[in-house]
Amino acid sequence: MNVAVLGGFGMQGRAAVADLARSEGVETVVCADNRLGGKDDMADLHKVAITELDATSPDRLQALLGQVDAAIDLLPRQFGRAVCQAAIQAGTHVVNTNYNYDIADLDPAAQSAGVSIMPECGLDPGIDLVLYGLAREKFTELHLVNSYCGGLPEARAANNPLKYKVSWNWEGVLSSSKRDSRAIVDGQVVDIPGARQHDPAHVHSVDFPGLGELEAIPNGNAVFFTDLLGVTATVRETGRYALRWPGWSAFWHPLKQLGLLDETPVPGMPEEITPYRVMVDLLGPQLQYGDDEKDLVAMLNVFEGLIGETPMRMTTELLIERDLDSGLMAMAKGVGFPASIVAQMLVSGEITARGVLTPTRHVPALPFIAQLGARGIQVAVTEEHLS
């Protein structure tokens, strides 16, 4: 099989390219990007072909995708729909790691073309949603679905006031710090505006094995996924939370109240300067990892409900560390490896459904977990009776 990685020179892209190049069933990996700097780093990766990418040209996108069996789209989110449309025209499967809020209408065209489009298939969303699907298979009735995930520095690298360093995209981190959230608490839907995300009332702590106490901040629409699973009617509690070292919310709560994440230009400044842009450009360069420092990815999912008629809890945990030998960040592995696994499942026929798909229903959970384990990402699954 031949697979293209769009955005192959980005952090996540490099992880996807490396994994595909190591996979026996892959013949050629097309690393496509609009910037080819650092291509010497790919020289030792067997099977990698490097090409320049112009994602603004539908014709060029379609021509590129027509040369491969599947593509992993790791481009900025604004290109997602164009990539899917070009893939449908080219008859090529696509795996995307972004939330699926604006491509569901492409389902009929994808089905007609015999194409599978798998969005939400990285880390979070991605691995967590496959585990949602596993829970849906196991439980007769779900009452609680809570998902926690975060990238954070190892303890010795948490050496700045934020106790945070950038393992993906700093502007993306700040953007997610303003994201509206939707949860269910005591059976009632609760909307949390992004401006109130870090309020003490919405933040709680969880104990993560091996790391200790972490802060959990609401981050995303949890009800969207219980709707997707078809279990919202029975769920009494659900939420999606970002994990950080303690102190993160205490830092951002007053700054947001003071408007330091606003995107409105400040009156009286000589140019149209926004507080948000200052925070992006000022803090990003100060929050970079050293070559000898590890980033971590911690994920915890908790499900409660009935298995048969027995009240049960299922917990899934994983912890990913940066590989200092290769330099691959934990976050990059957590995004790039799942996308690689699923792209190969689509081409090999392990996933046969066509159209706009979802990891919750269309990625076979146990084979997927096994493939993660083969790549050093161990998912611990525990079940216990509830009294």
C-alpha positions in Angstrom: 0.0 0.0 0.0 1.0 3.6 -0.6 0.1 6.3 2.0 0.6 10.1 1.9 1.1 12.2 5.0 -0.1 15.8 4.4 1.9 18.0 6.6 4.6 15.4 6.9 7.3 17.7 8.2 5.2 18.8 11.2 5.8 17.2 14.6 2.8 14.9 14.3 3.6 14.3 10.6 7.1 13.1 11.3 5.7 10.5 13.8 3.2 9.3 11.2 5.8 9.1 8.5 8.2 7.2 10.7 5.6 4.7 11.7 4.4 4.1 8.2 8.0 3.7 7.0 8.5 1.0 9.7 5.3 -0.9 8.7 5.8 -4.0 6.6 2.6 -3.6 4.6 3.5 -0.1 3.4 5.5 0.2 0.2 5.8 4.0 -0.2 5.2 6.9 2.2 4.7 10.2 0.4 5.7 13.0 2.8 4.0 16.1 1.5 4.4 19.6 2.9 4.6 23.2 1.7 8.0 23.5 3.5 10.7 21.0 2.9 13.1 22.2 5.5 14.6 19.4 7.5 14.2 16.8 4.7 17.7 15.4 5.5 16.1 14.0 8.7 14.0 11.8 6.5 17.0 10.4 4.6 17.4 7.3 6.7 13.7 6.4 6.5 13.3 3.7 3.9 10.4 4.0 1.5 9.9 7.8 2.0 9.3 10.0 -1.0 9.2 13.8 -0.4 7.0 16.1 -2.4 6.0 19.8 -2.2 2.3 20.3 -1.3 0.0 23.2 -2.4 -3.1 22.6 -0.3 -4.7 25.7 -1.7 -5.0 24.0 -5.2 -7.9 21.5 -5.4 -6.4 20.1 -8.7 -3.0 19.6 -7.2 -4.5 18.0 -4.1 -6.5 15.6 -6.2 -3.5 14.7 -8.4 -1.4 13.9 -5.3 -4.1 11.9 -3.6 -4.7 10.0 -6.8 -1.2 8.5 -6.4 -1.9 6.8 -3.1 -4.3 4.4 -1.4 -4.8 6.6 1.7 -3.8 9.9 3.1 -3.3 11.1 6.6 -4.3 14.8 6.8 -2.3 16.7 9.4 -2.7 20.1 7.8 -4.3 23.1 9.6 -8.0 22.6 10.2 -9.1 25.0 7.5 -7.9 22.6 4.8 -9.8 19.6 6.1 -12.9 19.9 3.9 -10.9 20.6 0.8 -8.7 17.5 1.4 -11.8 15.3 1.9 -13.4 16.6 -1.3 -10.2 16.0 -3.3 -10.0 12.5 -1.8 -13.5 11.7 -2.9 -12.7 12.8 -6.4 -9.4 10.8 -6.3 -11.0 7.7 -4.8 -8.6 7.8 -1.8 -9.3 7.1 1.9 -8.5 9.8 4.4 -7.7 9.8 8.1 -8.0 13.2 9.8 -7.3 14.1 13.5 -9.6 17.1 13.8 -13.1 17.2 15.2 -15.8 16.3 12.7 -18.2 19.3 12.9 -18.3 20.3 9.2 -17.9 17.3 6.9 -20.8 15.0 7.8 -22.6 16.2 4.7 -19.9 14.6 2.5 -21.0 11.1 3.6 -23.2 10.3 0.5 -20.5 11.4 -1.9 -17.9 9.4 -0.1 -20.1 6.3 0.0 -20.8 6.7 -3.7 -17.1 6.9 -4.5 -16.2 3.9 -2.2 -14.1 6.2 0.0 -13.7 6.1 3.8 -13.2 9.4 5.6 -12.1 8.8 9.2 -12.0 12.1 11.2 -11.2 12.5 14.9 -8.6 9.8 14.7 -5.5 11.0 16.5 -5.0 11.2 20.3 -7.9 13.3 21.7 -10.0 12.9 19.7 -8.9 9.5 18.5 -7.6 6.9 20.9 -10.3 8.0 23.5 -13.1 7.5 21.0 -12.0 4.0 20.1 -12.1 3.3 23.8 -15.6 4.8 23.9 -16.6 2.3 21.3 -15.1 -0.5 23.4 -17.2 0.6 26.4 -20.3 0.8 24.2 -19.7 -2.9 23.3 -19.2 -4.0 26.8 -21.9 -2.1 28.7 -25.6 -2.9 28.5 -26.3 0.6 29.8 -23.9 3.5 30.4 -24.4 6.0 33.2 -21.0 7.8 33.3 -18.5 8.6 30.6 -15.7 10.9 31.6 -12.6 11.4 29.5 -9.3 13.1 30.6 -6.3 13.8 28.4 -3.4 16.2 28.4 0.1 16.8 27.3 2.5 18.1 30.0 6.2 18.1 30.8 7.8 15.5 33.0 8.3 16.8 36.5 11.9 17.9 36.1 11.0 19.9 32.9 8.0 21.6 34.6 10.4 24.5 35.5 8.4 27.6 34.6 5.5 29.4 36.2 3.0 27.6 34.0 4.5 24.1 34.6 3.9 23.6 30.9 5.8 23.4 27.6 4.7 23.2 24.0 4.4 19.7 22.5 2.2 20.6 19.6 1.1 24.1 18.7 1.1 26.9 21.3 -1.6 28.9 19.5 -3.7 25.7 19.5 -3.2 25.4 23.2 -4.4 29.0 23.8 -7.3 28.5 21.4 -8.4 25.4 23.3 -8.2 27.5 26.5 -11.2 29.5 25.2 -13.2 26.5 23.9 -16.9 26.2 25.0 -17.7 22.9 26.7 -20.8 20.9 27.2 -21.2 18.3 30.0 -23.9 16.4 31.8 -24.1 16.7 35.6 -26.7 14.9 37.6 -28.6 14.1 34.4 -28.8 17.7 33.3 -26.9 19.2 30.3 -24.5 22.0 31.4 -22.9 24.5 29.0 -19.6 26.1 30.1 -18.6 29.1 28.1 -14.9 29.2 27.2 -14.6 32.4 29.3 -15.6 30.5 32.4 -13.6 27.3 31.6 -11.0 28.0 34.4 -13.4 29.1 37.1 -12.8 27.1 40.3 -16.3 25.7 40.2 -15.6 23.9 36.9 -12.1 22.5 37.7 -11.4 19.4 39.7 -8.5 17.1 40.4 -7.8 13.5 39.4 -5.1 11.1 40.7 -3.2 9.7 37.7 -1.1 6.6 38.4 2.6 7.4 38.4 2.1 11.2 38.2 -0.1 12.0 41.2 -2.6 14.8 41.3 -3.5 16.5 38.0 -5.9 19.4 37.3 -8.9 18.6 35.1 -10.3 21.5 33.0 -13.5 21.2 30.9 -12.5 21.1 27.3 -15.0 20.1 24.6 -18.5 18.9 23.9 -18.9 15.6 25.7 -22.6 15.3 24.9 -21.8 15.2 21.1 -20.1 11.9 21.7 -22.7 10.4 24.0 -25.2 11.3 21.2 -22.9 9.6 18.7 -22.8 6.5 20.9 -26.6 6.6 21.4 -26.4 6.6 25.2 -27.2 10.2 26.2 -30.7 9.2 27.5 -29.1 6.9 30.2 -26.0 9.0 31.0 -26.1 10.8 34.3 -22.6 12.3 34.1 -20.2 13.0 31.2 -17.4 15.4 30.5 -14.2 15.9 28.5 -11.3 17.4 30.4 -7.8 18.6 29.7 -5.1 17.5 32.2 -2.4 19.9 33.5 -0.1 20.1 36.5 -1.9 21.9 39.4 -1.8 25.7 39.1 -2.8 26.0 35.5 -6.3 27.3 36.1 -5.2 29.6 38.9 -2.8 31.2 36.4 -5.3 31.6 33.5 -8.5 32.5 35.5 -7.5 36.1 36.4 -5.7 36.7 33.1 -8.9 35.8 31.2 -10.9 38.1 33.5 -8.5 40.9 32.6 -8.9 40.2 28.9 -5.5 38.9 28.1 -6.9 36.3 25.7 -9.2 38.7 23.9 -8.8 39.0 20.1 -10.0 42.6 19.9 -7.3 45.2 19.1 -6.2 47.3 22.0 -7.3 51.0 21.5 -4.6 53.5 21.2 -1.9 51.1 20.0 0.0 52.1 16.9 -1.0 48.9 15.1 -3.9 46.4 15.5 -2.4 44.5 18.3 -4.6 42.0 20.3 -3.8 40.7 23.8 -4.3 37.2 22.4 -1.6 37.7 19.7 0.8 39.1 22.3 0.3 36.0 24.5 0.9 33.7 21.5 4.0 35.4 20.3 5.5 36.3 23.8 5.0 33.0 25.6 5.4 30.4 22.8 9.2 30.8 22.4 9.7 30.6 26.2 7.8 27.3 26.5 9.9 25.0 24.3 11.4 21.7 25.4 15.1 21.1 25.7 16.6 18.3 23.7 17.0 16.2 26.9 13.5 16.9 28.3 10.5 14.6 27.9 7.0 15.6 27.3 4.2 13.2 28.6 0.8 12.4 27.4 -1.6 11.1 30.1 -5.1 9.7 29.2 -7.7 8.4 31.6 -11.2 7.3 30.6 -13.8 6.2 33.1 -17.1 4.4 32.3 -19.8 3.3 34.7 -23.0 1.5 34.1 -24.5 -2.0 33.8 -22.9 -5.0 32.2 -25.8 -7.3 32.1 -27.5 -6.4 35.3 -24.3 -5.8 37.3 -23.1 -2.3 38.1 -19.6 -2.0 36.8 -16.8 0.5 36.3 -14.3 0.3 33.5 -11.2 2.4 33.5 -8.6 2.8 30.7 -5.2 4.5 31.3 -2.2 5.2 29.1 1.0 7.2 29.6 3.2 8.1 26.6 6.8 9.5 27.0 9.0 11.3 24.5 11.6 9.1 22.8 14.8 11.0 23.3 16.7 8.9 20.9 14.5 9.7 17.9 13.3 13.0 19.3 9.7 12.1 18.7 7.5 13.9 21.2 5.0 11.9 23.2 2.2 14.1 21.8 3.4 13.4 18.2 3.4 9.7 18.8 0.0 9.9 20.4 -1.4 11.6 17.3 0.7 10.2 14.5 0.7 6.5 15.4 -3.1 6.1 15.7 -3.6 7.8 12.4 -1.0 5.5 10.8 -2.7 2.4 12.3 -6.1 3.3 11.0 -4.9 4.4 7.6 -3.4 0.9 7.2 -6.6 -0.7 8.5 -8.6 1.1 5.8 -6.3 0.0 3.0 -5.9 -3.6 4.2 -9.7 -4.1 4.4 -9.7 -4.5 8.2 -12.2 -1.5 8.1 -14.7 -2.0 5.3 -17.3 0.7 5.9 -17.4 3.6 3.5 -18.5 7.2 3.9 -17.8 9.6 6.8 -16.9 7.3 9.6 -16.2 7.6 13.4 -13.7 5.8 15.6 -16.4 5.1 18.1 -18.2 2.7 15.7 -15.8 1.8 12.9 -12.3 1.2 14.4 -12.1 -2.4 15.8 -11.0 -1.6 19.4 -9.1 -4.7 20.4 -6.9 -4.9 17.3 -6.3 -1.2 17.5 -5.2 -1.5 21.1 -2.9 -4.3 20.2 -1.3 -2.2 17.4 -0.7 0.6 19.9 0.9 -1.9 22.3 3.2 -3.1 19.5 4.4 0.6 19.2 5.0 0.9 22.9 1.8 2.6 23.8 0.2 0.4 26.4 -3.5 0.8 27.2 -4.4 -0.6 30.7 -8.0 -1.6 30.9 -9.5 -2.5 34.3 -13.0 -3.5 35.4 -14.5 -3.5 38.9 -17.8 -4.1 40.5 -19.6 -1.1 41.9 -21.2 -1.6 45.3 
